Amino acid sequence: MSYVVLARKWRPKRFEDVVGQEHITTTLLNSIRSGRTAHAYLFVGPRGIGKTSTARIFAKALTCPEANDGEPCGECSACREIADGRSIDVIEIDGASNNSVEDVRVLRENVKIGPASLKFKVYIIDEVHMLSAAAFNAFLKTLEEPPAHVKFIFATTEAQKIPATVLSRCQRFDFRRLTSRQIFKRLKDIVDSEGIRVDERALFAVARASEGSMRDAQSILDQLVSFSEAEISVSDVHAMLGTVGFDVYRQVAIAFCEGDSFLILKTIDDLVERGKDLAQFLRELTLFFRNIFMVSFSGGEQLVDLPEEDISALKELGGRFKPSDLIRMVQEFSELEARFRQLPSARIALEMLLMRIAQVGAEVSIDSLISKLTSLEKRLKPGGGGSPPALDTGRQLALDPQGPAVKEKPRNTYRPSSDEPAEEAEPEEPAAEPESSPPPEEEEPQLNLFRRFLDKVQEHSMSTYSFLGRGRFCGIENGQMIIAFDAVNGYHKKHLEQKNIKMLLEETLKEVAGGQMKLKLVLEREDAPAVSQPKQVTPPTSLTEIEESKERRMEKALENPVVKKVIDLFNGKIVYVSG
């Protein structure tokens, strides 16, 4: 006897064997039990999920003389003939090769002839959307009023190509794509019955690679049995399919945390040497970091279709990332994936993106380093001779478009809420020059928080920082940071209110504030709250200005004595100076 592939051998024979389509099998069973069967059915869904198999089972249930509560017996001559495709009363037609008006004309003549031995004559037309428009029109009258002994069952993967006049004459059933866990369970039953030795992680990898198609999963399993002479392992699955294992993505994630650029380059080179598809690797890498975010920060563990041990590993990795970092990485991976195959040097683009993410993760804030060293130096000096001058990072929070930076205190540009005139501020008396300059007075906490928020936004996205810089900081009220935009800059406000940008800004603000805080963007008006705020922030807008600003910040950092000490002590260099 010739070998029968697993996809055919394990084709469902009863309604209860159909996996993941209970909403359809229950309806069909009830219609058979009650005798309320329609004359035409349309089965819609992606490939390999049971449309044609269900049509055959339904045909057997309609014609089986030994049917038990709607389920066909599977043993009688009628059931066996239908299963083997030998029944002259159950006719399967390929819509792709029988799609002309002449084919429909022949069909119309044949339906007038009664069944030879069964109760009904059943026509199963697969890929019915391939029929021509003229063929559909020629079929309409017969489809609407067929003889009582005829049943039509149509199957298609593209229901949108079927005319509405045909859809209205059928009962439509939409088949669902199967989950990896449903496919895994079915594959487990198959390997247990067939005596195939296979690792459960390998079965899960097969289920995920099938992308919701049971037939694809069974075909892959069949191929693996021939590929591996011993027990099938997860490495066999990746070797045969050209995919990359979970451990490789975990290794890349750890390299991001540790800033190990060499390991990333070595990983990409190894994938290319083994003939792996970098586009597929990037797609799976995007999904990997999406899954880290889901299991660690969004409570979406049930949305991740992975084994328990992999979910535990993702949770462990999630403790090493910030939510805003994961969101940013997934966004950047998705943007590169969208244009990856059109790039002339796709490998280089992928390497540069991964190395940049690794370098950002490894950078140490120069401000925090200087602050710690300054504090340490003050404690170690016996005479307390003052602290070294603080590093000027180059950011000007109050710029005058007509002249140099204004060094006065920020003042409110909104009108007071009361009618009483505001009191004029008394001029400050110049302070006596002390022997050693005391540390500068600490900034207002709200303004300091706004400065640090801008720093973080600039690190994440220079374009978003530029848009945000068109607004005016108005203070923090009721757990909301308020930034106002005048009518001229209304476009910038609308841009920042886009869902993905607003979410990224609020994640960044939450990270800087160390707790829950929302971002409120408003249009500037005369009755806005009268709270202290600086003049408009105007970050560099051209590439030349941006580069010049970076060079100035770098030069000022190198002039700082504490920075010089750090560089000499650690034999280091400045990678980035926040603006």
LUMDOFI-350153 format. One line per 3 residues: number of its first residue (from 1); for each residue z, y, x of C-alpha. Coordinates in nm, 4 decimals. Example, Ala and Ser with C-alpha at 12.3 -4.5 7.8 and 13.67 -1.06 7.14 Angstrom:
REM LUMDOFI-350153
1> 0.7800:-0.4500:1.2300 | 0.7140:-0.1060:1.3670
This chain:
REM LUMDOFI-350153
1> 0.0000:0.0000:0.0000 | -0.0982:0.3430:0.1406 | 0.1686:0.5965:0.2302
4> 0.2574:0.8527:-0.0376 | 0.3803:1.1909:0.0857 | 0.7285:1.3020:-0.0183
7> 0.5965:1.5860:-0.2366 | 0.4116:1.3320:-0.4565 | 0.6631:1.0501:-0.4334
10> 0.9504:1.2748:-0.5397 | 0.7620:1.4697:-0.8067 | 0.9922:1.5129:-1.1128
13> 0.9405:1.2440:-1.3798 | 1.1857:1.3696:-1.6434 | 1.3011:1.7132:-1.7556
16> 1.6382:1.6531:-1.5917 | 1.4634:1.6083:-1.2529 | 1.3141:1.9584:-1.2568
19> 1.5236:2.1779:-1.0234 | 1.6247:2.5331:-1.1077 | 1.4258:2.5709:-1.4336
22> 1.6891:2.4808:-1.6915 | 1.5986:2.7817:-1.9090 | 1.2525:2.6278:-1.9579
25> 1.3310:2.2559:-1.9785 | 1.6038:2.3168:-2.2377 | 1.3652:2.5137:-2.4597
28> 1.0913:2.2495:-2.4341 | 1.3363:1.9669:-2.5075 | 1.4705:2.1441:-2.8157
31> 1.1193:2.2125:-2.9453 | 1.0307:1.8416:-2.9144 | 1.3535:1.7312:-3.0823
34> 1.2979:1.9688:-3.3745 | 0.9233:1.9053:-3.3991 | 0.8464:2.2764:-3.3541
37> 0.5935:2.2520:-3.0733 | 0.3317:2.5253:-3.0307 | -0.0393:2.4679:-2.9768
40> -0.0611:2.6644:-2.6458 | 0.1810:2.7204:-2.3592 | 0.1520:2.9363:-2.0467
43> 0.3573:2.8458:-1.7378 | 0.3841:3.1343:-1.4884 | 0.5424:3.1397:-1.1416
46> 0.4878:3.1115:-0.7648 | 0.3541:2.7982:-0.5998 | 0.5446:2.4727:-0.5632
49> 0.8250:2.5289:-0.8142 | 0.7317:2.2739:-1.0825 | 0.4761:2.4271:-1.3216
52> 0.2254:2.1391:-1.3181 | 0.5010:1.8768:-1.2978 | 0.6714:2.0241:-1.6041
55> 0.3371:2.0272:-1.7873 | 0.2934:1.6542:-1.7186 | 0.6490:1.5754:-1.8289
58> 0.5926:1.7782:-2.1473 | 0.2677:1.5881:-2.2115 | 0.4514:1.2566:-2.1668
61> 0.7337:1.3684:-2.3968 | 0.4807:1.4637:-2.6683 | 0.3017:1.1295:-2.6545
64> 0.5640:0.8741:-2.5389 | 0.6376:0.6190:-2.8176 | 0.9676:0.5285:-2.6492
67> 1.0964:0.8833:-2.5984 | 1.4771:0.9146:-2.6021 | 1.6109:1.2438:-2.7372
70> 1.3005:1.4270:-2.6162 | 1.2938:1.2712:-2.2682 | 0.9976:1.0392:-2.1917
73> 1.0857:0.6839:-2.0938 | 0.8583:0.6824:-1.7893 | 0.8026:0.3053:-1.8233
76> 0.5540:0.2640:-2.1077 | 0.1796:0.2454:-2.0491 | 0.1279:0.5996:-2.1804
79> 0.3806:0.7483:-1.9345 | 0.2403:0.5520:-1.6413 | -0.1185:0.6505:-1.7201
82> -0.0260:1.0190:-1.7428 | 0.1754:1.0011:-1.4191 | -0.1179:0.8377:-1.2372
85> -0.3746:1.0787:-1.3872 | -0.5598:0.7946:-1.5663 | -0.4988:0.8902:-1.9283
88> -0.8124:0.9839:-2.1235 | -0.6029:1.1820:-2.3722 | -0.4243:1.4006:-2.1160
91> -0.6950:1.5916:-1.9291 | -0.6133:1.8020:-1.6226 | -0.8715:2.0725:-1.5437
94> -0.8974:2.2909:-1.2339 | -0.9576:2.6453:-1.3535 | -1.1039:2.7528:-1.0182
97> -1.4001:2.5121:-1.0357 | -1.4468:2.5039:-1.4147 | -1.4489:2.8748:-1.4896
100> -1.7850:2.9434:-1.6498 | -1.8873:2.9930:-2.0120 | -2.0743:2.6605:-2.0008
103> -1.7519:2.4789:-1.8978 | -1.5659:2.6359:-2.1900 | -1.8488:2.5416:-2.4266
106> -1.8117:2.1758:-2.3225 | -1.4358:2.2004:-2.3691 | -1.4773:2.3419:-2.7190
109> -1.6936:2.0462:-2.8176 | -1.4550:1.7906:-2.6694 | -1.1426:1.9212:-2.8463
112> -1.3003:1.8278:-3.1803 | -1.2778:1.4589:-3.0854 | -0.9403:1.3043:-3.1695
115> -0.7149:1.1237:-2.9174 | -0.8129:0.7703:-2.8211 | -0.4683:0.6100:-2.8167
118> -0.1981:0.8766:-2.8039 | -0.0500:1.1045:-3.0672 | -0.1930:1.4228:-2.9145
121> -0.4776:1.5250:-2.6898 | -0.3320:1.7497:-2.4160 | -0.5346:1.9810:-2.1902
124> -0.3576:2.1002:-1.8727 | -0.5582:2.3823:-1.7112 | -0.4264:2.4769:-1.3664
127> -0.4934:2.8224:-1.2119 | -0.6214:2.9400:-1.5476 | -0.6489:3.2987:-1.4231
130> -0.9634:3.1920:-1.2313 | -1.1634:3.1691:-1.5542 | -1.4210:3.4439:-1.5879
133> -1.3865:3.7181:-1.8471 | -1.6759:3.5720:-2.0449 | -1.5178:3.2265:-2.0367
136> -1.1891:3.3645:-2.1687 | -1.3709:3.5404:-2.4533 | -1.5586:3.2236:-2.5400
139> -1.2276:3.0348:-2.5503 | -1.0346:3.2744:-2.7745 | -1.1234:3.1301:-3.1167
142> -1.0540:2.7706:-3.0139 | -0.7282:2.8745:-2.8476 | -0.6046:3.0546:-3.1571
145> -0.6906:2.7826:-3.4097 | -0.7298:2.4481:-3.2294 | -0.7380:2.1133:-3.4149
148> -0.3924:1.9791:-3.5056 | -0.4210:1.6969:-3.2522 | -0.4740:1.9311:-2.9503
151> -0.2182:2.0976:-2.7212 | -0.3068:2.3414:-2.4387 | -0.0845:2.3938:-2.1346
154> -0.1955:2.6623:-1.8881 | -0.0467:2.7141:-1.5407 | -0.0988:3.0200:-1.3196
157> 0.0465:3.2066:-1.0241 | -0.1090:3.5391:-1.1307 | -0.0376:3.6123:-1.4951
160> -0.1504:3.9746:-1.4570 | -0.5119:3.8547:-1.4314 | -0.5042:3.6857:-1.7719
163> -0.6352:3.8998:-2.0633 | -0.3800:4.0198:-2.3145 | -0.5794:3.8509:-2.5923
166> -0.5071:3.5140:-2.4292 | -0.1422:3.5940:-2.3549 | -0.0811:3.6792:-2.7207
169> -0.1976:3.3326:-2.8271 | 0.0421:3.1404:-2.5984 | 0.4134:3.0821:-2.5602
172> 0.4903:3.2140:-2.2107 | 0.7467:3.0569:-1.9752 | 0.8294:3.2231:-1.6434
175> 0.9394:2.9831:-1.3686 | 1.1914:3.1141:-1.1164 | 1.1652:3.0956:-0.7401
178> 1.4207:2.8425:-0.6139 | 1.7176:2.9387:-0.3979 | 1.7736:2.7839:-0.0558
181> 2.0844:2.6054:-0.1837 | 1.8924:2.4427:-0.4723 | 1.6219:2.3223:-0.2346
184> 1.8825:2.2036:0.0177 | 2.0570:1.9919:-0.2449 | 1.7296:1.8283:-0.3513
187> 1.6281:1.7618:0.0109 | 1.9693:1.6048:0.0735 | 1.9097:1.3597:-0.2132
190> 1.5671:1.2741:-0.0710 | 1.6821:1.2070:0.2879 | 1.9771:1.0016:0.1645
193> 1.7489:0.7865:-0.0487 | 1.4802:0.7547:0.2193 | 1.7272:0.6818:0.4999
196> 1.6059:0.9778:0.7075 | 1.8526:1.0959:0.9741 | 1.8702:1.4738:0.9686
199> 2.1279:1.7400:1.0514 | 2.2404:1.9435:0.7481 | 2.1770:2.2705:0.9338
202> 1.8196:2.1518:0.9855 | 1.7828:2.0875:0.6127 | 1.9082:2.4373:0.5389
205> 1.6597:2.5804:0.7902 | 1.3806:2.3919:0.6109 | 1.5001:2.5251:0.2751
208> 1.4967:2.8837:0.4035 | 1.1533:2.8429:0.5665 | 1.0035:2.7195:0.2375
211> 1.0650:3.0625:0.0776 | 1.1609:2.9221:-0.2615 | 0.8902:2.6534:-0.2895
214> 1.0122:2.2966:-0.3376 | 0.6720:2.1514:-0.2535 | 0.6574:2.3484:0.0737
217> 1.0062:2.2268:0.1652 | 0.9127:1.8626:0.1007 | 0.5909:1.9017:0.3032
220> 0.7838:2.0502:0.5973 | 1.0355:1.7651:0.5798 | 0.7504:1.5135:0.5780
223> 0.6055:1.6772:0.8882 | 0.9442:1.6801:1.0638 | 0.9834:1.3056:1.0128
226> 0.6637:1.2577:1.2151 | 0.7605:1.5262:1.4676 | 1.1028:1.3891:1.5624
229> 1.1573:1.0254:1.6498 | 1.5377:1.0574:1.6590 | 1.7672:1.2488:1.4244
232> 1.6051:1.5737:1.3069 | 1.7951:1.8728:1.4470 | 1.7756:2.2433:1.3728
235> 1.6024:2.2978:1.7093 | 1.3270:2.0594:1.5929 | 1.2735:2.2754:1.2847
238> 1.2414:2.5951:1.4899 | 1.0166:2.4233:1.7454 | 0.7780:2.2948:1.4793
241> 0.7699:2.6093:1.2641 | 0.7728:2.8587:1.5522 | 1.0824:3.0308:1.4164
244> 1.3910:3.1540:1.6042 | 1.7392:3.0105:1.5671 | 2.0523:3.1860:1.4415
247> 2.2060:3.1863:1.7902 | 1.9252:3.4052:1.9292 | 1.9892:3.6785:1.6714
250> 2.3630:3.6520:1.7367 | 2.2934:3.6919:2.1091 | 2.0919:4.0102:2.0445
253> 2.3733:4.1517:1.8282 | 2.6285:4.0914:2.1050 | 2.3912:4.2526:2.3571
256> 2.3853:4.5628:2.1349 | 2.7645:4.5786:2.1385 | 2.7860:4.5387:2.5162
259> 2.4868:4.7566:2.6035 | 2.3188:4.4670:2.7859 | 1.9558:4.5821:2.8076
262> 1.8592:4.3081:3.0533 | 1.9674:4.0333:2.8122 | 1.7543:4.1903:2.5389
265> 1.4471:4.2101:2.7637 | 1.5063:3.8518:2.8791 | 1.5312:3.7356:2.5160
268> 1.2014:3.9018:2.4175 | 1.0287:3.7614:2.7281 | 1.1577:3.4126:2.6479
271> 1.0285:3.4370:2.2891 | 0.6837:3.5402:2.4113 | 0.6807:3.2592:2.6687
274> 0.7575:3.0071:2.3947 | 0.4777:3.1442:2.1765 | 0.7035:3.2892:1.9050
277> 0.5665:3.5476:1.6626 | 0.7397:3.8796:1.7392 | 0.6550:4.0158:1.3946
280> 0.8399:3.7254:1.2335 | 1.1253:3.7716:1.4825 | 1.1550:4.1396:1.3839
283> 1.1506:4.0505:1.0135 | 1.4271:3.7929:1.0609 | 1.6242:4.0329:1.2834
286> 1.6166:4.2933:1.0049 | 1.7442:4.0324:0.7588 | 2.0124:3.9243:1.0079
289> 2.1665:4.2727:1.0334 | 2.1290:4.3222:0.6591 | 2.3330:4.0043:0.6137
292> 2.5997:4.1321:0.8562 | 2.6391:4.4437:0.6429 | 2.6472:4.2395:0.3216
295> 2.9231:4.0006:0.4268 | 3.1321:4.2589:0.6168 | 3.1223:4.5866:0.4243
298> 2.9597:4.5605:0.0805 | 3.1315:4.2565:-0.0673 | 2.7894:4.0932:-0.1108
301> 2.8711:3.7564:0.0412 | 2.7233:3.5792:-0.2614 | 2.3919:3.7567:-0.1921
304> 2.3591:3.5912:0.1503 | 2.1855:3.2529:0.1324 | 2.3335:3.0901:0.4462
307> 2.5683:2.8023:0.5358 | 2.9408:2.8808:0.5443 | 2.9651:2.8575:0.9244
310> 2.6856:3.1146:0.9652 | 2.8555:3.3475:0.7160 | 3.1789:3.3205:0.9166
313> 2.9880:3.4116:1.2350 | 2.8371:3.7143:1.0581 | 3.1822:3.8324:0.9497
316> 3.3037:3.8081:1.3073 | 3.0084:4.0177:1.4268 | 3.0679:4.2694:1.1485
319> 3.3995:4.3655:1.3050 | 3.2115:4.4960:1.6110 | 2.9819:4.7360:1.4199
322> 3.0296:5.0453:1.2080 | 2.8674:5.0478:0.8605 | 2.6597:5.3562:0.9453
325> 2.5296:5.1852:1.2614 | 2.4183:4.8785:1.0653 | 2.2437:5.0916:0.8024
328> 2.0655:5.2903:1.0724 | 1.9534:4.9759:1.2565 | 1.8166:4.8102:0.9421
331> 1.6266:5.1295:0.8585 | 1.4746:5.1537:1.2066 | 1.3825:4.7835:1.2132
334> 1.2156:4.8170:0.8712 | 1.0174:5.1237:0.9797 | 0.8883:4.9435:1.2895
337> 0.8107:4.6283:1.0904 | 0.5924:4.8272:0.8476 | 0.3555:4.9312:1.1275
340> 0.4199:4.6545:1.3806 | 0.0889:4.4651:1.3593 | -0.1135:4.7883:1.3871
343> 0.0515:4.8980:1.7128 | -0.1555:4.8550:2.0308 | 0.1569:4.7570:2.2300
346> 0.3830:4.5999:1.9699 | 0.5967:4.4146:2.2247 | 0.6736:4.7334:2.4183
349> 0.7598:4.9199:2.0976 | 1.0035:4.6427:2.0004 | 1.1609:4.6348:2.3478
352> 1.2082:5.0135:2.3570 | 1.3700:5.0174:2.0132 | 1.6114:4.7360:2.0990
355> 1.7047:4.8902:2.4371 | 1.7621:5.2311:2.2803 | 2.0009:5.0771:2.0263
358> 2.1806:4.8939:2.3086 | 2.2151:5.2146:2.5137 | 2.3512:5.4134:2.2196
361> 2.6095:5.1404:2.1618 | 2.7153:5.1507:2.5278 | 2.7441:5.5281:2.5640
364> 3.0890:5.6801:2.6036 | 3.1517:6.0207:2.4516 | 3.1775:6.2687:2.7406
367> 3.4014:6.4950:2.5297 | 3.6547:6.2171:2.4689 | 3.6473:6.1200:2.8380
370> 3.7084:6.4792:2.9513 | 3.9880:6.5199:2.6967 | 4.1673:6.2092:2.8248
373> 4.1289:6.3072:3.1917 | 4.2429:6.6643:3.1263 | 4.5525:6.5377:2.9468
376> 4.6226:6.2956:3.2325 | 4.5815:6.5700:3.4950 | 4.8231:6.8018:3.3117
379> 5.0869:6.5305:3.2993 | 5.0484:6.4467:3.6690 | 5.0644:6.8070:3.7997
382> 5.4272:6.8889:3.8891 | 5.3875:7.2664:3.8513 | 5.1811:7.2556:3.5378
385> 4.9215:7.4840:3.6890 | 4.7062:7.4871:3.3811 | 4.4286:7.2608:3.2690
388> 4.0703:7.2659:3.3912 | 3.8278:7.4613:3.1783 | 3.6989:7.2730:2.8771
391> 3.3376:7.1600:2.8799 | 3.1020:7.3860:2.6886 | 2.8658:7.1450:2.5182
394> 2.6135:7.4133:2.4450 | 2.6430:7.4150:2.0658 | 2.6501:7.7627:1.9077
397> 2.7947:7.7445:1.5616 | 2.7348:8.1148:1.4947 | 2.3967:8.2477:1.6034
400> 2.2587:8.5935:1.5392 | 1.8783:8.5883:1.4972 | 1.8605:8.9370:1.6492
403> 2.0746:8.8795:1.9546 | 2.3105:8.6585:2.1519 | 2.5844:8.4409:2.0090
406> 2.8507:8.6223:1.8096 | 3.1965:8.5266:1.9290 | 3.3932:8.6744:1.6447
409> 3.5801:8.4543:1.3974 | 3.3722:8.3162:1.1110 | 3.3887:8.5362:0.8049
412> 3.3139:8.4718:0.4412 | 2.9759:8.5972:0.3219 | 3.0451:8.5195:-0.0445
415> 3.1782:8.7831:-0.2813 | 3.5520:8.7653:-0.3544 | 3.6466:8.6030:-0.6829
418> 3.8608:8.9042:-0.7878 | 3.7546:9.2646:-0.8425 | 4.0028:9.3996:-0.5891
421> 3.8428:9.5132:-0.2646 | 3.9131:9.2916:0.0302 | 4.1574:9.4320:0.2833
424> 4.0130:9.5317:0.6141 | 4.1326:9.3167:0.8986 | 4.3450:9.5023:1.1527
427> 4.2004:9.5064:1.5029 | 4.3639:9.2593:1.7316 | 4.5569:9.3970:2.0270
430> 4.4320:9.2650:2.3604 | 4.6682:9.0065:2.4998 | 4.8165:9.0483:2.8431
433> 4.6473:8.8457:3.1151 | 4.8770:8.5513:3.1949 | 4.9173:8.4122:3.5430
436> 4.7455:8.0929:3.4440 | 4.5107:8.0749:3.1470 | 4.6727:7.8818:2.8625
439> 4.4642:7.6232:2.6762 | 4.2475:7.7814:2.4062 | 4.3828:7.7957:2.0562
442> 4.2857:7.4898:1.8516 | 4.0063:7.5325:1.5990 | 4.0664:7.5321:1.2278
445> 4.0825:7.1607:1.1272 | 3.8084:7.1898:0.8645 | 3.5707:7.3680:1.0991
448> 3.6470:7.1193:1.3769 | 3.5673:6.8331:1.1404 | 3.2366:7.0008:1.0505
451> 3.1500:7.0372:1.4196 | 3.2143:6.6681:1.4836 | 3.0155:6.5741:1.1726
454> 2.7145:6.7692:1.3044 | 2.7516:6.5975:1.6420 | 2.7327:6.2548:1.4814
457> 2.4375:6.3480:1.2590 | 2.2481:6.4765:1.5624 | 2.3086:6.1464:1.7428
460> 2.1700:5.9510:1.4467 | 1.8718:6.1681:1.3528 | 1.7524:6.4992:1.4983
463> 1.5325:6.5713:1.1954 | 1.8223:6.5251:0.9525 | 2.0373:6.7457:1.1771
466> 1.7713:7.0191:1.1605 | 1.7570:7.0041:0.7810 | 2.1373:7.0101:0.7568
469> 2.1493:7.3074:0.9915 | 1.9755:7.5228:0.7310 | 2.2888:7.5147:0.5182
472> 2.6220:7.6991:0.5397 | 2.9542:7.5201:0.5718 | 3.1795:7.6377:0.2891
475> 3.4914:7.4295:0.3460 | 3.6466:7.1125:0.2081 | 3.7829:7.0925:-0.1462
478> 3.8960:6.7912:-0.3492 | 3.7799:6.5432:-0.0856 | 3.4318:6.6967:-0.0653
481> 3.2673:6.8791:0.2244 | 3.0676:7.1630:0.0664 | 2.7468:7.2886:0.2290
484> 2.5480:7.5643:0.0565 | 2.1761:7.6402:0.0817 | 2.0108:7.9662:-0.0202
487> 1.6992:7.9727:-0.2408 | 1.4657:7.9877:0.0604 | 1.6069:7.6584:0.1950
490> 1.6174:7.4753:-0.1371 | 1.3618:7.2262:-0.0077 | 1.5993:7.1249:0.2728
493> 1.8753:7.0583:0.0186 | 1.6421:6.8428:-0.1934 | 1.5343:6.6457:0.1161
496> 1.8957:6.5717:0.2142 | 1.9740:6.4539:-0.1408 | 1.7337:6.1594:-0.1088
499> 1.9296:5.8400:-0.1695 | 1.8944:5.6813:0.1748 | 1.9560:6.0081:0.3643
502> 2.2563:6.1072:0.1487 | 2.4083:5.7600:0.1937 | 2.3667:5.7799:0.5722
505> 2.5235:6.1299:0.5810 | 2.8230:6.0205:0.3735 | 2.8746:5.7091:0.5873
508> 2.8709:5.9342:0.8947 | 3.1131:6.1794:0.7307 | 3.3445:5.8944:0.6329
511> 3.3391:5.7692:0.9916 | 3.4191:6.1146:1.1353 | 3.6864:6.1983:0.8758
514> 3.8532:5.8586:0.9089 | 3.8671:5.8111:0.5334 | 3.6867:5.8606:0.2053
517> 3.5040:6.1936:0.1851 | 3.1956:6.2940:-0.0107 | 2.9235:6.5437:0.0801
520> 2.8427:6.8105:-0.1786 | 2.5192:7.0092:-0.1364 | 2.4933:7.3217:-0.3544
523> 2.2592:7.6169:-0.3939 | 2.4162:7.9409:-0.2718 | 2.5103:8.1829:-0.5470
526> 2.7287:8.4876:-0.5901 | 3.0014:8.3026:-0.7810 | 3.0406:8.0311:-0.5142
529> 3.3992:7.9607:-0.3990 | 3.5285:8.2146:-0.1509 | 3.6296:7.9951:0.1417
532> 3.6046:8.0519:0.5124 | 3.2739:7.9471:0.6667 | 3.0742:8.0265:0.9777
535> 2.7344:8.1829:0.9934 | 2.4277:7.9662:0.9509 | 2.3814:7.6865:1.2002
538> 2.0333:7.7045:1.3497 | 1.9612:7.4022:1.5663 | 1.6477:7.3856:1.7816
541> 1.3375:7.3355:1.5685 | 1.0649:7.2673:1.8264 | 1.0368:6.9918:2.0851
544> 1.0345:7.2465:2.3690 | 1.3545:7.4118:2.2449 | 1.5180:7.0724:2.2053
547> 1.4387:6.9749:2.5643 | 1.5509:7.3147:2.6968 | 1.8756:7.2819:2.4997
550> 1.9370:6.9365:2.6527 | 1.8762:7.0706:3.0049 | 2.1159:7.3626:2.9519
553> 2.3878:7.1298:2.8227 | 2.3347:6.8967:3.1176 | 2.3578:7.1852:3.3673
556> 2.6792:7.3178:3.2098 | 2.8291:6.9706:3.2101 | 2.7533:6.9306:3.5802
559> 2.9211:7.2660:3.6532 | 3.2466:7.1480:3.4973 | 3.4977:7.0413:3.7702
562> 3.6381:6.7574:3.5583 | 3.2894:6.6125:3.5065 | 3.2294:6.6306:3.8828
565> 3.5529:6.4412:3.9427 | 3.4558:6.1719:3.6907 | 3.1099:6.1280:3.8472
568> 3.2548:6.1063:4.1995 | 3.5357:5.8742:4.0949 | 3.3193:5.6244:3.9046
571> 2.9921:5.6813:4.0940 | 2.8371:5.7505:3.7553 | 2.5845:5.9754:3.5913
574> 2.5586:6.1687:3.2648 | 2.3448:5.9886:3.0089 | 2.3811:6.2262:2.7164
577> 2.5711:6.5477:2.6339 | 2.6297:6.5967:2.2611 | 2.5145:6.9312:2.1316
